Amino acid sequence: MIAFNKTFIAWGSLLLASSGAFAQKAGDTILAVGVAVIAPRESVGPLRSVGPAAGPFNAATAGATVSIDNETTASLSVLHMFSDNIAAELTLGVPPRFDVDVQLASGSHPGAASAKELTPAVVGKYLFNTPADKVRPYLGLGVTHVSFRSVKANTSDPVIARLAGTSASLSSSWAPVYNAGLIYNINERFSVNASVSYIPIKTTATFVGSGTTTTGRLKLNPIDYVVRLGYKF
């Protein structure tokens, strides 16, 4: 029995000693890949048209609303620990393609426009608990530069063709990133990072059609849900 107790104590001491290597500590760098679900909370401000045909367009777009479905994309991050509790994370992702449905007084226009969204971000994080803990909740605050590529109007829709048949664009902007999550350390090298972020994105939409240019303020304000598998170097 004494020998068993000594063995049990020895194994317990070894596990406690090794558990300190599980979690993130000063100097560690973690590369992670996973998936992100992006859930926009969209709205559009009043649309204003200028040009020879502005009158009819202003009447047609009064009270316009938009809707955008959730999208799932691949996500990559690099997190570096500057101390046992303070880190910075760079996040990138495959630009998701959003389809925008437009509702006008005259009717619904599904797939009226589409665009790819780029939101590379740098986020500072404070990790709670200690490097001896397997679970490390955190809070983060950062910034992202939002830009849009491949902005297209659905010119097969006659109304949308008149509104934006010549060109369509969305302006770039900077936006804050509010972030919270936790890291679960599987072993010394591998971990799972689950987080949720809120990004208040605002952009100016510009549509050039036949005899008019129409602009409006579009808010996306997505909530991003992300799960990544990380490897510590």
C-alpha positions as a Markdown table, in Angstrom:
| # | Residue | x | y | z |
|---|---|---|---|---|
| 1 | Met | 0.0 | 0.0 | 0.0 |
| 2 | Ile | 2.8 | 2.4 | 0.8 |
| 3 | Ala | 4.5 | 1.6 | -2.5 |
| 4 | Phe | 1.2 | 2.2 | -4.3 |
| 5 | Asn | 0.7 | 5.5 | -2.6 |
| 6 | Lys | 4.2 | 6.6 | -3.5 |
| 7 | Thr | 3.6 | 5.6 | -7.1 |
| 8 | Phe | 0.2 | 7.5 | -7.2 |
| 9 | Ile | 1.8 | 10.6 | -5.7 |
| 10 | Ala | 4.7 | 10.4 | -8.2 |
| 11 | Trp | 2.3 | 10.1 | -11.2 |
| 12 | Gly | 0.2 | 12.9 | -9.7 |
| 13 | Ser | 3.2 | 15.2 | -9.3 |
| 14 | Leu | 4.3 | 14.4 | -12.9 |
| 15 | Leu | 0.8 | 15.3 | -14.3 |
| 16 | Leu | 0.7 | 18.6 | -12.3 |
| 17 | Ala | 4.2 | 19.5 | -13.4 |
| 18 | Ser | 3.4 | 18.8 | -17.1 |
| 19 | Ser | 0.0 | 20.6 | -17.0 |
| 20 | Gly | 1.9 | 23.9 | -16.9 |
| 21 | Ala | 3.0 | 23.2 | -20.5 |
| 22 | Phe | -0.6 | 22.8 | -21.7 |
| 23 | Ala | -1.6 | 26.5 | -21.8 |
| 24 | Gln | -0.2 | 29.5 | -23.5 |
| 25 | Lys | 2.7 | 31.3 | -21.9 |
| 26 | Ala | 5.0 | 34.2 | -22.7 |
| 27 | Gly | 6.8 | 33.7 | -26.0 |
| 28 | Asp | 4.5 | 31.1 | -27.5 |
| 29 | Thr | 3.1 | 31.4 | -31.0 |
| 30 | Ile | -0.1 | 29.5 | -32.0 |
| 31 | Leu | -1.1 | 28.9 | -35.7 |
| 32 | Ala | -4.7 | 28.0 | -36.0 |
| 33 | Val | -7.1 | 27.1 | -38.9 |
| 34 | Gly | -10.9 | 26.5 | -38.7 |
| 35 | Val | -14.2 | 27.8 | -39.8 |
| 36 | Ala | -16.1 | 31.0 | -39.3 |
| 37 | Val | -19.9 | 31.6 | -39.5 |
| 38 | Ile | -20.6 | 35.2 | -40.4 |
| 39 | Ala | -24.1 | 36.4 | -39.4 |
| 40 | Pro | -24.8 | 40.0 | -40.7 |
| 41 | Arg | -27.3 | 42.2 | -38.9 |
| 42 | Glu | -28.0 | 44.3 | -42.0 |
| 43 | Ser | -29.8 | 47.6 | -42.6 |
| 44 | Val | -29.8 | 50.3 | -45.3 |
| 45 | Gly | -30.3 | 54.0 | -44.8 |
| 46 | Pro | -32.3 | 56.1 | -47.2 |
| 47 | Leu | -31.2 | 55.8 | -50.8 |
| 48 | Arg | -30.7 | 59.1 | -52.7 |
| 49 | Ser | -30.5 | 59.4 | -56.4 |
| 50 | Val | -29.0 | 62.3 | -58.4 |
| 51 | Gly | -29.2 | 62.9 | -62.2 |
| 52 | Pro | -31.7 | 63.4 | -64.9 |
| 53 | Ala | -33.9 | 60.5 | -63.9 |
| 54 | Ala | -33.5 | 61.1 | -60.1 |
| 55 | Gly | -37.1 | 61.8 | -59.4 |
| 56 | Pro | -38.5 | 58.4 | -60.4 |
| 57 | Phe | -35.6 | 56.6 | -58.8 |
| 58 | Asn | -36.0 | 58.4 | -55.4 |
| 59 | Ala | -39.7 | 57.4 | -55.5 |
| 60 | Ala | -39.0 | 53.8 | -56.4 |
| 61 | Thr | -36.3 | 53.3 | -53.7 |
| 62 | Ala | -38.1 | 55.1 | -50.8 |
| 63 | Gly | -38.3 | 52.7 | -47.8 |
| 64 | Ala | -35.9 | 50.2 | -49.3 |
| 65 | Thr | -34.8 | 47.3 | -47.1 |
| 66 | Val | -32.1 | 44.6 | -47.6 |
| 67 | Ser | -31.4 | 41.1 | -46.3 |
| 68 | Ile | -28.2 | 39.1 | -46.3 |
| 69 | Asp | -27.9 | 35.4 | -45.5 |
| 70 | Asn | -25.3 | 33.9 | -43.1 |
| 71 | Glu | -22.1 | 32.7 | -44.8 |
| 72 | Thr | -19.5 | 30.1 | -43.7 |
| 73 | Thr | -15.8 | 30.4 | -44.7 |
| 74 | Ala | -12.3 | 29.2 | -43.8 |
| 75 | Ser | -10.4 | 31.1 | -41.1 |
| 76 | Leu | -6.7 | 31.4 | -40.2 |
| 77 | Ser | -5.1 | 33.1 | -37.3 |
| 78 | Val | -1.7 | 33.6 | -35.7 |
| 79 | Leu | -1.6 | 34.4 | -32.0 |
| 80 | His | 1.5 | 35.5 | -30.2 |
| 81 | Met | 1.8 | 35.6 | -26.4 |
| 82 | Phe | 3.7 | 38.7 | -25.2 |
| 83 | Ser | 3.3 | 37.6 | -21.5 |
| 84 | Asp | 1.4 | 34.8 | -19.8 |
| 85 | Asn | -1.8 | 36.8 | -20.1 |
| 86 | Ile | -1.4 | 39.3 | -22.9 |
| 87 | Ala | -1.5 | 38.4 | -26.6 |
| 88 | Ala | -2.1 | 39.7 | -30.1 |
| 89 | Glu | -3.8 | 37.8 | -32.8 |
| 90 | Leu | -3.8 | 38.4 | -36.6 |
| 91 | Thr | -6.8 | 36.8 | -38.3 |
| 92 | Leu | -7.4 | 36.2 | -42.0 |
| 93 | Gly | -10.1 | 34.3 | -43.9 |
| 94 | Val | -11.2 | 33.3 | -47.4 |
| 95 | Pro | -13.4 | 36.2 | -48.4 |
| 96 | Pro | -17.0 | 35.1 | -48.2 |
| 97 | Arg | -19.4 | 36.0 | -51.0 |
| 98 | Phe | -22.6 | 37.7 | -49.8 |
| 99 | Asp | -25.8 | 37.9 | -51.8 |
| 100 | Val | -28.0 | 40.9 | -51.1 |
| 101 | Asp | -31.7 | 40.7 | -51.5 |
| 102 | Val | -33.5 | 44.1 | -51.9 |
| 103 | Gln | -37.1 | 44.8 | -51.0 |
| 104 | Leu | -38.7 | 47.9 | -52.7 |
| 105 | Ala | -42.2 | 49.1 | -52.6 |
| 106 | Ser | -42.7 | 47.6 | -56.1 |
| 107 | Gly | -41.7 | 44.2 | -54.9 |
| 108 | Ser | -38.8 | 41.9 | -53.8 |
| 109 | His | -35.6 | 41.5 | -55.8 |
| 110 | Pro | -33.6 | 38.5 | -54.6 |
| 111 | Gly | -29.9 | 38.4 | -55.4 |
| 112 | Ala | -30.0 | 42.0 | -56.4 |
| 113 | Ala | -26.3 | 42.4 | -55.8 |
| 114 | Ser | -23.3 | 40.3 | -54.6 |
| 115 | Ala | -19.9 | 41.1 | -53.1 |
| 116 | Lys | -16.9 | 39.5 | -51.5 |
| 117 | Glu | -15.9 | 40.9 | -48.1 |
| 118 | Leu | -12.3 | 41.1 | -46.8 |
| 119 | Thr | -11.8 | 41.7 | -43.1 |
| 120 | Pro | -8.2 | 41.1 | -42.0 |
| 121 | Ala | -8.0 | 42.0 | -38.3 |
| 122 | Val | -5.5 | 42.5 | -35.5 |
| 123 | Val | -6.9 | 41.9 | -32.0 |
| 124 | Gly | -5.3 | 42.4 | -28.6 |
| 125 | Lys | -6.4 | 39.8 | -26.1 |
| 126 | Tyr | -6.3 | 39.3 | -22.3 |
| 127 | Leu | -6.3 | 35.7 | -21.3 |
| 128 | Phe | -7.6 | 34.8 | -17.9 |
| 129 | Asn | -6.3 | 32.0 | -15.7 |
| 130 | Thr | -2.7 | 30.9 | -15.8 |
| 131 | Pro | -0.4 | 28.8 | -18.0 |
| 132 | Ala | -1.1 | 25.9 | -15.7 |
| 133 | Asp | -4.8 | 25.8 | -16.7 |
| 134 | Lys | -6.2 | 23.9 | -19.7 |
| 135 | Val | -9.1 | 26.3 | -20.2 |
| 136 | Arg | -8.3 | 30.0 | -20.8 |
| 137 | Pro | -11.2 | 32.4 | -21.4 |
| 138 | Tyr | -10.3 | 35.7 | -22.9 |
| 139 | Leu | -11.5 | 39.2 | -24.0 |
| 140 | Gly | -10.2 | 41.0 | -27.0 |
| 141 | Leu | -10.4 | 44.4 | -28.7 |
| 142 | Gly | -9.0 | 45.1 | -32.1 |
| 143 | Val | -9.4 | 46.7 | -35.5 |
| 144 | Thr | -10.1 | 45.6 | -39.0 |
| 145 | His | -9.9 | 47.1 | -42.4 |
| 146 | Val | -13.1 | 46.2 | -44.3 |
| 147 | Ser | -13.0 | 46.2 | -48.1 |
| 148 | Phe | -15.2 | 44.7 | -50.8 |
| 149 | Arg | -14.3 | 42.9 | -54.1 |
| 150 | Ser | -16.3 | 41.6 | -57.0 |
| 151 | Val | -19.2 | 43.9 | -56.3 |
| 152 | Lys | -21.8 | 43.0 | -58.9 |
| 153 | Ala | -25.4 | 44.0 | -59.6 |
| 154 | Asn | -27.9 | 41.5 | -61.0 |
| 155 | Thr | -28.5 | 43.1 | -64.4 |
| 156 | Ser | -30.9 | 40.2 | -65.4 |
| 157 | Asp | -33.4 | 42.0 | -63.1 |
| 158 | Pro | -34.8 | 44.9 | -65.1 |
| 159 | Val | -35.3 | 47.1 | -62.1 |
| 160 | Ile | -31.8 | 46.5 | -60.8 |
| 161 | Ala | -30.4 | 47.0 | -64.3 |
| 162 | Arg | -31.9 | 50.4 | -64.4 |
| 163 | Leu | -30.7 | 51.2 | -60.9 |
| 164 | Ala | -27.1 | 49.8 | -61.2 |
| 165 | Gly | -26.6 | 48.5 | -64.7 |
| 166 | Thr | -23.4 | 50.6 | -65.2 |
| 167 | Ser | -21.6 | 49.9 | -62.0 |
| 168 | Ala | -21.9 | 49.1 | -58.3 |
| 169 | Ser | -19.4 | 49.7 | -55.5 |
| 170 | Leu | -19.0 | 49.5 | -51.7 |
| 171 | Ser | -16.6 | 51.8 | -49.9 |
| 172 | Ser | -13.8 | 50.6 | -47.6 |
| 173 | Ser | -13.6 | 51.5 | -44.0 |
| 174 | Trp | -11.9 | 50.8 | -40.6 |
| 175 | Ala | -14.0 | 49.2 | -37.9 |
| 176 | Pro | -13.5 | 48.0 | -34.3 |
| 177 | Val | -13.6 | 44.3 | -33.4 |
| 178 | Tyr | -15.1 | 43.3 | -30.0 |
| 179 | Asn | -14.1 | 39.7 | -29.2 |
| 180 | Ala | -14.6 | 37.1 | -26.5 |
| 181 | Gly | -13.9 | 33.4 | -26.3 |
| 182 | Leu | -11.9 | 30.6 | -24.8 |
| 183 | Ile | -9.0 | 28.3 | -25.6 |
| 184 | Tyr | -9.1 | 24.7 | -24.6 |
| 185 | Asn | -5.7 | 23.0 | -24.5 |
| 186 | Ile | -5.9 | 19.4 | -25.8 |
| 187 | Asn | -2.3 | 18.7 | -25.0 |
| 188 | Glu | 1.1 | 20.5 | -25.0 |
| 189 | Arg | 0.9 | 21.4 | -28.7 |
| 190 | Phe | -2.8 | 21.3 | -29.8 |
| 191 | Ser | -5.7 | 23.5 | -28.7 |
| 192 | Val | -9.2 | 24.5 | -29.7 |
| 193 | Asn | -10.1 | 28.2 | -29.9 |
| 194 | Ala | -13.8 | 29.2 | -29.9 |
| 195 | Ser | -14.8 | 32.8 | -30.1 |
| 196 | Val | -17.5 | 35.3 | -31.0 |
| 197 | Ser | -16.9 | 38.7 | -32.4 |
| 198 | Tyr | -19.0 | 41.8 | -33.2 |
| 199 | Ile | -17.9 | 44.1 | -35.9 |
| 200 | Pro | -19.9 | 47.3 | -36.6 |
| 201 | Ile | -19.3 | 47.7 | -40.3 |
| 202 | Lys | -20.6 | 50.6 | -42.2 |
| 203 | Thr | -20.1 | 51.2 | -45.9 |
| 204 | Thr | -21.5 | 53.5 | -48.6 |
| 205 | Ala | -23.1 | 51.8 | -51.5 |
| 206 | Thr | -22.9 | 53.5 | -54.9 |
| 207 | Phe | -25.0 | 52.4 | -57.9 |
| 208 | Val | -24.7 | 54.0 | -61.3 |
| 209 | Gly | -27.6 | 53.3 | -63.7 |
| 210 | Ser | -29.3 | 54.8 | -66.7 |
| 211 | Gly | -29.4 | 58.5 | -66.0 |
| 212 | Thr | -28.8 | 58.4 | -62.3 |
| 213 | Thr | -26.3 | 57.7 | -59.5 |
| 214 | Thr | -27.8 | 56.3 | -56.3 |
| 215 | Thr | -26.0 | 56.2 | -52.9 |
| 216 | Gly | -27.0 | 54.9 | -49.5 |
| 217 | Arg | -25.4 | 53.9 | -46.2 |
| 218 | Leu | -25.3 | 50.1 | -45.7 |
| 219 | Lys | -24.7 | 48.6 | -42.2 |
| 220 | Leu | -23.7 | 45.0 | -42.0 |
| 221 | Asn | -22.8 | 44.7 | -38.3 |
| 222 | Pro | -22.0 | 41.0 | -38.4 |
| 223 | Ile | -21.5 | 38.6 | -35.5 |
| 224 | Asp | -18.8 | 36.2 | -36.3 |
| 225 | Tyr | -18.7 | 32.7 | -34.7 |
| 226 | Val | -15.3 | 31.0 | -35.1 |
| 227 | Val | -13.8 | 27.6 | -34.1 |
| 228 | Arg | -10.2 | 26.9 | -34.9 |
| 229 | Leu | -7.7 | 24.1 | -34.2 |
| 230 | Gly | -4.4 | 25.5 | -33.1 |
| 231 | Tyr | -0.8 | 24.3 | -33.0 |
| 232 | Lys | 1.7 | 25.8 | -30.7 |
| 233 | Phe | 5.3 | 26.4 | -31.8 |
